[in-house]
Amino acid sequence: MMIEKVPSSTFVAPTGIEIASLAERLGDGYAVGELEPEEVREEYLDTFEWRLLISGRALARSGRRYRLFSADGTLLGEGRGPRKKRPFWWNFQEGPLRDDLIEDADIRALCPKLQLVRHRRFFQLLNEDEKTVLRLRLERTIIPAGASGPADICHLHLTGIRGYDQEFQTVLQLMREDGLEEIPNGTHFLVPILARAGIDVDSHGSKTAILLPRDISIRGGLRQAGLAVLSDIRRNLPGTVDDIDTEFLHDLRISLRRTRSLLSIFAKKIPGEQGRHFRAEFRWITQTTGNVRDSDVYLLQEDDYRKMLPTVLHPGLTGFVRGMREYRNREFRSMRKSLKSQRFTRLLGQWQHFLENLPEEAAEEAGLCRVFAARAVKKRFRKLIARGEDLGPDSPPAALHALRIEVKKLRYLLEFFHSLFPPEEVELLIKHMKKLQNNLGEFNDLSVQQVMLGTFRSPGRNGEPQQALAVAAALGGLMTRLFERQQQVRGEFEAIFADFACAENRELVQTIVRAGGVGPPGEAAGRR
């Protein structure tokens, strides 16, 4: 059964607006009743990239009282929560509020974003039968720390009642006649508040969009793409150093790998000594983050590991997790030292200076970036197909890992230069690549996990031989289950690769390449 949607609308209102006068303006038989007002100082929390806001919700807290609101400011639920400055969903007690946060917050911390003082007055428009025909909410929001000092915003929210659409439409028209600014339907109530507070939501994405003009030069493409990825590194660095949540390090590592990919793609455009310096230094800093990220992956999979093992082996798994946390803490201190070092700070400054001062090539040497990128796509696709076709059932894990690297290289290439090619074709090719990349990625992860589990040193100390044995038994059970899954994933590879290497995808690549101005029509992409 389809449920009729309740009409609603929101206006920017003057702070002195009188709601009681509405009854007189509507004529005889109407009255306005006011309910208990509310005044609260609240702190609003969201993930780094504003996942709650994007999903149409907002989480506020005052002390240990947490409240979840819809996009129009309607209260969805409330409850007591943790005192922790940046809580995760699992820090909340089981209940509706926790359940509502799981999907959007996922493994990200809920970070303080802004503080507001909100004065809310609630009204009901009653007809002559004393039935509620319209609900009104007058909300005055004070932003203590706005972009240019304290700010004061007032909004009037109208919410209709089923069966009384005439009253809603009449009041709606009155507000419009009064010249009140109507906020477009669907606008999150926090959006204008964030704007007044000087908070740019768009600057908190995991990746900066790289939109290159079609006629940009090769070095111009390097400059713009390099600076975009550098901004991603800088954006995720503080959260990584402060260990706010594991996604900061994950996104930082992606940005570092993308930078190294750019250095590889444009190797001939970067002078020899400078190129060697940047490649070596970005390889160094990427390697310093590897052990912490590996530890995060294992710890995030604790629940999955527990489901793989019989209950009798769970104590051993608990010992493993405790030991892994100790190992992670040691590795994190070392990584943070590197990330805060003068060496890394100097590297980022040198890279930025190089990109910003990259001279344009002489006219006779300059070329279009789209032609350069098209040739690179063609070359990398051919190499990927050739390497994949050389694999057989007995190929070692290292060979599949090498193919996985080729897939990543092609994907980064397409992401850097997608704006230079037909968007639908690029998106379709990336979509087809994801299944192959996921297969190879899972196979590699399972290989790495088995090696790590096989070499893990038990946290058991002198006098705790039973704990060491329990950990060893749990890890042995895990390795068996991981090996079984790895064999299953390996068995799926040939069919997945064949799907990716199909004639349709080869033609898709050729369409992309031709759009860049490379290759005569009909030239095959990749070996058959």
C-alpha positions as CSV (number, residue, x, y, z in Angstrom):
1,M,0.0,0.0,0.0
2,M,1.4,3.4,-1.0
3,I,1.6,5.8,1.9
4,E,0.7,9.4,1.1
5,K,3.7,11.8,1.7
6,V,3.1,14.5,4.2
7,P,3.8,18.0,2.6
8,S,6.4,20.2,4.3
9,S,8.3,23.4,3.6
10,T,10.9,25.5,5.2
11,F,11.5,29.3,5.1
12,V,14.2,31.6,6.3
13,A,12.3,33.8,8.8
14,P,12.9,37.1,10.6
15,T,13.8,36.5,14.3
16,G,10.8,38.6,15.4
17,I,8.1,36.7,13.4
18,E,4.8,36.2,15.2
19,I,3.1,32.9,14.7
20,A,0.1,33.7,16.8
21,S,-1.2,36.2,14.2
22,L,-1.6,33.4,11.7
23,A,-5.0,32.5,13.2
24,E,-6.3,36.0,12.5
25,R,-5.0,36.0,9.0
26,L,-6.8,32.7,8.2
27,G,-10.2,33.9,9.5
28,D,-12.7,32.8,12.0
29,G,-12.5,29.3,13.4
30,Y,-8.7,28.9,13.6
31,A,-6.5,29.1,16.7
32,V,-2.8,28.7,17.3
33,G,-1.6,26.6,20.2
34,E,2.0,26.6,21.5
35,L,3.6,23.5,23.0
36,E,6.6,23.3,25.4
37,P,9.6,25.1,23.9
38,E,13.1,23.7,23.8
39,E,16.5,25.4,24.3
40,V,19.6,23.2,24.0
41,R,23.3,23.6,23.3
42,E,24.3,20.8,21.1
43,E,27.4,19.5,19.4
44,Y,26.9,18.0,15.9
45,L,29.0,15.0,14.9
46,D,29.5,13.3,11.6
47,T,32.2,11.2,9.8
48,F,35.1,12.9,8.2
49,E,33.4,12.9,4.8
50,W,29.9,13.8,6.2
51,R,28.2,10.4,5.6
52,L,25.3,11.2,7.9
53,L,24.6,14.5,6.2
54,I,24.8,12.9,2.7
55,S,22.3,10.3,3.9
56,G,19.9,13.0,5.1
57,R,20.5,12.8,8.8
58,A,22.2,14.6,11.6
59,L,23.6,13.5,15.0
60,A,23.6,15.9,17.9
61,R,24.7,15.4,21.5
62,S,24.5,17.3,24.7
63,G,26.5,15.6,27.4
64,R,25.7,12.0,27.0
65,R,22.3,12.6,25.4
66,Y,22.4,11.9,21.7
67,R,19.6,12.8,19.2
68,L,19.3,11.8,15.6
69,F,17.4,14.1,13.2
70,S,16.1,13.9,9.7
71,A,17.1,16.3,6.9
72,D,14.2,18.6,7.8
73,G,15.0,18.6,11.5
74,T,12.4,16.1,12.6
75,L,13.6,14.0,15.6
76,L,14.1,10.4,14.6
77,G,15.4,8.9,17.8
78,E,17.4,9.6,20.9
79,G,19.3,7.9,23.7
80,R,22.3,8.0,26.0
81,G,25.7,7.4,24.4
82,P,29.4,7.4,25.2
83,R,31.4,10.3,26.6
84,K,34.2,9.6,24.1
85,K,35.1,12.6,22.1
86,R,35.0,10.7,18.8
87,P,32.8,7.7,19.3
88,F,32.2,4.8,16.9
89,W,28.8,3.2,16.5
90,W,30.0,0.2,18.5
91,N,30.6,2.5,21.5
92,F,26.8,2.9,21.8
93,Q,24.6,0.5,23.7
94,E,22.5,-1.9,21.7
95,G,19.3,-0.2,20.6
96,P,17.6,1.7,17.8
97,L,20.0,4.7,17.9
98,R,23.0,2.4,17.5
99,D,21.3,0.4,14.7
100,D,20.6,3.7,12.8
101,L,24.2,4.6,12.9
102,I,25.8,1.4,11.7
103,E,25.2,1.6,8.0
104,D,26.3,5.2,7.4
105,A,29.1,5.5,10.0
106,D,30.5,2.0,9.3
107,I,34.1,2.0,10.5
108,R,34.5,5.7,10.6
109,A,34.6,7.8,13.8
110,L,31.9,10.3,14.5
111,C,33.8,13.5,14.9
112,P,32.7,16.9,16.4
113,K,31.9,19.3,13.5
114,L,30.2,22.3,15.1
115,Q,28.4,23.6,18.2
116,L,25.0,25.2,18.0
117,V,22.6,26.8,20.5
118,R,19.1,26.0,19.3
119,H,15.8,27.6,20.5
120,R,12.9,25.7,19.2
121,R,9.2,26.7,19.6
122,F,6.5,24.3,18.5
123,F,3.0,25.4,17.3
124,Q,-0.2,23.7,16.2
125,L,-2.8,25.3,14.0
126,L,-6.2,24.2,15.2
127,N,-9.5,24.4,13.3
128,E,-12.9,25.1,14.9
129,D,-13.2,21.4,15.9
130,E,-9.9,21.9,17.8
131,K,-8.2,19.4,15.5
132,T,-4.6,19.9,14.5
133,V,-4.5,20.9,10.8
134,L,-0.9,22.1,10.5
135,R,2.3,21.9,12.6
136,L,4.8,24.7,12.7
137,R,8.3,24.8,14.2
138,L,10.1,28.1,14.7
139,E,13.8,27.4,15.1
140,R,16.4,30.0,16.0
141,T,20.0,28.7,15.7
142,I,22.9,30.6,17.1
143,I,26.3,29.7,15.8
144,P,28.9,30.7,18.5
145,A,31.8,30.5,16.1
146,G,30.7,31.5,12.6
147,A,32.9,32.4,9.6
148,S,32.9,36.1,10.7
149,G,31.9,35.8,14.4
150,P,28.7,34.6,16.0
151,A,25.8,34.1,13.6
152,D,22.0,33.9,14.2
153,I,19.7,32.1,11.8
154,C,15.9,31.6,12.1
155,H,13.9,29.1,10.2
156,L,10.2,28.4,10.0
157,H,9.2,24.8,9.3
158,L,5.7,23.9,8.1
159,T,4.5,20.3,8.2
160,G,1.1,19.4,6.8
161,I,-1.5,17.0,8.2
162,R,-3.1,14.3,6.0
163,G,-6.6,15.4,5.0
164,Y,-5.9,19.1,5.6
165,D,-3.9,20.1,2.5
166,Q,-5.9,23.4,2.1
167,E,-4.6,24.8,5.3
168,F,-1.0,23.9,4.4
169,Q,-1.3,25.5,1.0
170,T,-2.9,28.7,2.5
171,V,-0.2,29.2,5.1
172,L,2.4,28.4,2.5
173,Q,1.0,31.1,0.2
174,L,0.9,33.6,3.1
175,M,4.6,33.0,3.8
176,R,5.5,33.6,0.2
177,E,3.4,36.8,0.1
178,D,5.3,38.0,3.1
179,G,8.5,37.7,1.1
180,L,10.1,34.9,3.2
181,E,12.9,33.0,1.4
182,E,11.8,29.5,0.8
183,I,14.5,26.8,1.1
184,P,14.3,24.2,-1.7
185,N,12.7,20.9,-0.7
186,G,15.2,18.3,0.2
187,T,17.8,20.7,1.5
188,H,19.3,19.4,4.7
189,F,18.6,21.8,7.6
190,L,22.3,21.9,8.4
191,V,23.4,23.1,4.9
192,P,22.7,26.8,5.4
193,I,24.0,26.7,8.9
194,L,27.3,25.1,7.8
195,A,27.6,27.8,5.1
196,R,27.1,30.6,7.7
197,A,29.7,28.8,9.9
198,G,32.2,28.8,7.0
199,I,32.4,25.0,6.8
200,D,33.0,23.6,3.3
201,V,31.5,20.1,3.2
202,D,32.8,19.4,-0.3
203,S,36.4,19.7,0.9
204,H,36.2,16.6,3.0
205,G,35.8,13.9,0.3
206,S,38.3,11.0,0.2
207,K,39.4,12.1,-3.3
208,T,39.8,15.5,-5.0
209,A,38.0,15.5,-8.4
210,I,40.5,15.8,-11.3
211,L,38.8,17.6,-14.2
212,L,41.3,18.3,-17.0
213,P,40.4,20.5,-19.9
214,R,40.5,18.6,-23.2
215,D,43.2,20.8,-24.7
216,I,45.5,20.7,-21.6
217,S,49.2,19.9,-22.2
218,I,51.1,16.9,-20.9
219,R,52.9,18.9,-18.2
220,G,49.7,20.8,-17.4
221,G,48.0,17.4,-16.8
222,L,50.8,16.3,-14.5
223,R,50.6,19.6,-12.6
224,Q,46.8,19.5,-12.1
225,A,46.6,15.8,-11.3
226,G,49.6,15.9,-9.0
227,L,48.4,18.9,-7.0
228,A,44.9,17.3,-6.6
229,V,46.4,14.0,-5.2
230,L,48.8,16.0,-3.0
231,S,45.8,17.8,-1.4
232,D,44.3,14.3,-0.7
233,I,47.6,13.4,1.1
234,R,47.5,16.6,3.2
235,R,43.8,16.1,4.0
236,N,44.2,12.7,5.4
237,L,47.5,13.2,7.2
238,P,46.2,14.8,10.5
239,G,43.6,12.1,11.0
240,T,46.2,9.4,10.4
241,V,48.7,11.0,12.8
242,D,46.0,11.4,15.5
243,D,44.8,7.9,14.9
244,I,41.2,9.0,14.6
245,D,40.0,6.0,12.6
246,T,41.6,3.4,10.3
247,E,40.1,5.0,7.1
248,F,42.4,8.0,7.3
249,L,45.5,5.8,6.9
250,H,43.7,3.7,4.2
251,D,42.9,6.9,2.2
252,L,46.4,8.3,2.8
253,R,48.0,5.1,1.4
254,I,45.8,5.3,-1.7
255,S,46.9,8.9,-2.3
256,L,50.6,7.9,-1.8
257,R,50.1,5.0,-4.3
258,R,48.4,7.4,-6.8
259,T,51.3,9.8,-6.5
260,R,53.8,7.0,-7.2
261,S,51.6,6.0,-10.2
262,L,51.8,9.6,-11.5
263,L,55.6,9.5,-11.2
264,S,55.6,6.3,-13.2
265,I,53.2,7.6,-15.9
266,F,55.1,10.9,-16.4
267,A,58.6,9.4,-15.8
268,K,60.0,10.9,-19.0
269,K,58.6,14.3,-18.2
270,I,60.4,14.6,-14.8
271,P,64.2,15.3,-14.9
272,G,66.4,12.2,-14.1
273,E,67.7,13.2,-10.6
274,Q,64.4,14.8,-9.5
275,G,62.4,11.8,-10.7
276,R,64.7,9.3,-8.9
277,H,64.5,11.4,-5.7
278,F,60.7,11.6,-5.7
279,R,60.2,7.9,-6.6
280,A,62.6,6.8,-3.8
281,E,61.1,9.1,-1.2
282,F,57.4,8.3,-1.9
283,R,58.3,4.6,-1.9
284,W,60.0,5.1,1.5
285,I,57.0,6.8,3.1
286,T,54.5,4.3,1.6
287,Q,56.5,1.4,3.0
288,T,56.5,3.0,6.5
289,T,52.7,2.8,6.6
290,G,52.4,-0.9,5.5
291,N,52.6,-2.7,8.8
292,V,50.1,-0.5,10.5
293,R,47.6,-0.9,7.7
294,D,48.1,-4.7,7.6
295,S,47.4,-4.8,11.4
296,D,44.2,-2.7,10.9
297,V,43.0,-5.2,8.3
298,Y,43.5,-8.1,10.7
299,L,41.8,-6.3,13.6
300,L,38.9,-5.2,11.5
301,Q,38.3,-8.8,10.6
302,E,38.1,-10.1,14.2
303,D,34.4,-10.8,14.0
304,D,34.8,-12.6,10.7
305,Y,37.7,-14.7,12.1
306,R,35.6,-15.6,15.1
307,K,32.8,-16.9,12.9
308,M,35.3,-19.1,11.1
309,L,36.3,-20.9,14.3
310,P,34.6,-23.2,16.7
311,T,33.8,-21.7,20.1
312,V,36.6,-23.8,21.8
313,L,39.2,-21.9,19.8
314,H,37.9,-18.4,20.6
315,P,40.1,-17.8,23.6
316,G,43.1,-18.4,21.4
317,L,41.8,-15.9,18.9
318,T,41.4,-13.4,21.7
319,G,45.0,-13.8,22.6
320,F,46.0,-13.3,18.9
321,V,43.9,-10.0,18.8
322,R,45.6,-8.8,22.0
323,G,49.0,-9.5,20.6
324,M,48.1,-7.9,17.3
325,R,47.0,-4.7,19.1
326,E,50.3,-4.6,20.9
327,Y,52.2,-5.0,17.6
328,R,50.0,-2.3,16.0
329,N,50.7,0.1,18.7
330,R,54.5,-0.3,18.3
331,E,54.3,0.0,14.6
332,F,52.0,3.0,14.8
333,R,54.5,4.9,17.0
334,S,57.2,4.3,14.4
335,M,54.9,5.3,11.5
336,R,53.8,8.5,13.2
337,K,57.4,9.5,13.8
338,S,58.0,9.2,10.0
339,L,54.8,11.1,9.1
340,K,55.8,13.9,11.4
341,S,59.4,13.9,10.4
342,Q,61.2,16.8,8.7
343,R,62.0,14.4,5.9
344,F,58.4,13.8,5.0
345,T,57.4,17.5,5.5
346,R,60.3,18.5,3.2
347,L,59.2,15.9,0.6
348,L,55.7,17.3,0.4
349,G,57.0,20.8,0.1
350,Q,59.5,19.8,-2.6
351,W,56.8,17.9,-4.6
352,Q,54.4,20.9,-4.4
353,H,57.1,23.3,-5.5
354,F,58.1,21.1,-8.4
355,L,54.5,20.8,-9.6
356,E,53.7,24.5,-9.2
357,N,56.8,25.6,-11.0
358,L,56.8,23.0,-13.7
359,P,57.6,24.9,-17.0
360,E,55.6,24.3,-20.1
361,E,57.5,22.5,-22.9
362,A,58.6,24.3,-26.0
363,A,55.9,24.4,-28.7
364,E,57.7,21.9,-30.9
365,E,58.0,19.4,-28.0
366,A,54.6,20.0,-26.3
367,G,51.8,17.5,-26.8
368,L,48.2,17.1,-25.7
369,C,47.7,15.3,-22.5
370,R,44.8,13.3,-23.9
371,V,46.9,11.9,-26.7
372,F,49.6,11.0,-24.1
373,A,47.0,9.4,-21.8
374,A,45.4,7.5,-24.7
375,R,48.7,6.0,-25.6
376,A,49.3,5.0,-22.0
377,V,45.9,3.4,-21.7
378,K,46.5,1.4,-24.9
379,K,49.9,0.3,-23.7
380,R,48.8,-0.7,-20.2
381,F,45.7,-2.5,-21.4
382,R,47.8,-4.6,-23.8
383,K,50.3,-5.4,-21.1
384,L,47.5,-6.4,-18.6
385,I,45.9,-8.7,-21.2
386,A,49.2,-10.3,-22.2
387,R,50.2,-10.9,-18.6
388,G,46.8,-12.4,-17.8
389,E,46.8,-14.7,-20.8
390,D,50.2,-16.0,-19.8
391,L,48.8,-17.3,-16.5
392,G,47.8,-20.9,-16.0
393,P,46.4,-23.1,-13.2
394,D,49.9,-23.6,-11.8
395,S,51.0,-20.0,-11.8
396,P,52.4,-18.9,-8.5
397,P,50.7,-16.3,-6.2
398,A,53.5,-13.8,-7.2
399,A,52.3,-13.9,-10.8
400,L,48.7,-13.1,-9.8
401,H,50.0,-10.3,-7.6
402,A,51.9,-8.8,-10.6
403,L,48.7,-8.9,-12.6
404,R,46.9,-7.2,-9.8
405,I,49.5,-4.4,-9.9
406,E,48.8,-4.0,-13.7
407,V,45.1,-3.7,-13.0
408,K,45.7,-1.0,-10.4
409,K,47.9,0.9,-12.8
410,L,45.3,0.9,-15.5
411,R,42.6,2.0,-13.1
412,Y,44.6,4.9,-11.7
413,L,45.4,5.9,-15.2
414,L,41.7,6.0,-16.1
415,E,40.8,7.9,-12.9
416,F,43.4,10.5,-13.6
417,F,42.4,11.2,-17.1
418,H,38.7,10.2,-17.2
419,S,37.6,13.8,-18.1
420,L,39.6,13.6,-21.3
421,F,37.6,10.6,-22.6
422,P,34.0,9.6,-23.2
423,P,32.6,9.3,-19.6
424,E,30.2,6.5,-20.1
425,E,32.9,4.3,-21.7
426,V,35.4,5.0,-19.0
427,E,32.9,4.3,-16.2
428,L,31.9,1.1,-17.9
429,L,35.4,-0.1,-18.3
430,I,36.2,0.7,-14.6
431,K,33.1,-1.2,-13.6
432,H,34.2,-4.3,-15.6
433,M,37.7,-4.0,-14.0
434,K,36.3,-4.0,-10.4
435,K,35.3,-7.7,-10.5
436,L,38.8,-8.7,-11.7
437,Q,40.5,-6.3,-9.2
438,N,38.3,-7.7,-6.3
439,N,39.2,-11.3,-7.2
440,L,43.0,-10.6,-7.4
441,G,42.8,-8.4,-4.3
442,E,41.1,-11.0,-2.2
443,F,43.5,-13.7,-3.4
444,N,46.5,-11.5,-2.5
445,D,45.0,-10.6,0.9
446,L,44.5,-14.3,1.7
447,S,48.1,-15.1,0.7
448,V,49.5,-12.3,2.9
449,Q,47.2,-13.2,5.9
450,Q,48.4,-16.9,5.8
451,V,52.0,-15.8,5.8
452,M,51.5,-13.4,8.7
453,L,49.5,-15.9,10.7
454,G,52.2,-18.5,10.1
455,T,55.0,-16.2,11.4
456,F,53.0,-14.5,14.2
457,R,54.8,-14.6,17.6
458,S,52.3,-15.5,20.3
459,P,51.8,-13.0,23.1
460,G,52.3,-15.8,25.6
461,R,55.0,-15.0,28.1
462,N,56.9,-17.1,30.7
463,G,54.4,-19.0,32.8
464,E,51.7,-18.8,30.1
465,P,52.4,-21.8,27.8
466,Q,48.7,-22.7,27.7
467,Q,47.9,-19.4,26.2
468,A,50.6,-19.8,23.6
469,L,49.1,-23.2,22.6
470,A,45.6,-21.8,22.5
471,V,46.8,-19.0,20.1
472,A,48.6,-21.5,17.9
473,A,45.6,-23.7,17.7
474,A,43.3,-20.8,16.7
475,L,45.8,-19.5,14.1
476,G,46.1,-23.0,12.7
477,G,42.4,-23.2,12.3
478,L,42.3,-19.8,10.7
479,M,45.0,-20.7,8.2
480,T,43.0,-23.8,7.2
481,R,39.9,-21.7,6.5
482,L,41.8,-19.0,4.7
483,F,43.5,-21.5,2.5
484,E,40.2,-23.1,1.6
485,R,38.8,-19.7,0.6
486,Q,42.0,-18.8,-1.3
487,Q,41.6,-22.0,-3.4
488,Q,38.0,-21.1,-4.1
489,V,39.0,-17.5,-5.2
490,R,41.9,-18.9,-7.3
491,G,39.5,-21.3,-9.0
492,E,37.3,-18.3,-10.0
493,F,40.1,-16.4,-11.6
494,E,40.2,-17.8,-15.1
495,A,36.5,-17.2,-15.8
496,I,36.6,-13.7,-14.3
497,F,39.7,-12.8,-16.4
498,A,38.1,-14.2,-19.6
499,D,35.1,-12.0,-19.0
500,F,37.3,-9.0,-18.7
501,A,39.4,-9.8,-21.7
502,C,36.3,-10.2,-23.9
503,A,36.0,-8.6,-27.3
504,E,33.5,-6.1,-26.0
505,N,36.0,-4.7,-23.5
506,R,38.8,-4.6,-26.1
507,E,36.5,-2.5,-28.3
508,L,35.6,-0.4,-25.3
509,V,39.3,0.4,-24.8
510,Q,39.7,1.1,-28.5
511,T,36.8,3.6,-28.3
512,I,38.5,5.4,-25.4
513,V,41.9,5.4,-27.2
514,R,40.4,6.7,-30.5
515,A,38.7,9.5,-28.5
516,G,42.1,10.5,-27.4
517,G,43.3,10.7,-30.9
518,V,45.4,7.5,-31.1
519,G,45.3,4.5,-33.4
520,P,43.5,4.0,-36.7
521,P,39.9,2.7,-36.5
522,G,39.6,-1.1,-36.1
523,E,43.1,-1.6,-34.5
524,A,42.9,-4.3,-31.9
525,A,43.6,-3.5,-28.3
526,G,45.4,-6.4,-26.6
527,R,46.4,-9.7,-28.0
528,R,43.8,-12.2,-29.0
